[in-house]
């Protein structure tokens, strides 16, 4: 049996980078947990603690901090995102 990595994205509803990150993950067919820090402001502190950053989006694969949209896109362009998201 294979385990699919748990993907978590901290985001806000209208942030254009959050929209692009969700679109990229959706295009890849990735199921992810979205934590909307605009709807749950207390979760923003959790995001800052986990990532060390204060901007959205912040993406995690399992416990690995991938970064924001630019980082996610760079991994995809380098051909490394699919292997990171692949079942193990």
Buried (B, 14 or more C-beta within 10 A) or exposed (E): EEEEBEBBBBBBEEBEBBBBBBEBBEEEEBEBEBBBBBEEEEBBEEBBEBBEBEBBBBBBBEEEBBBBBEBBBEBBEEEEBEEBBEEE
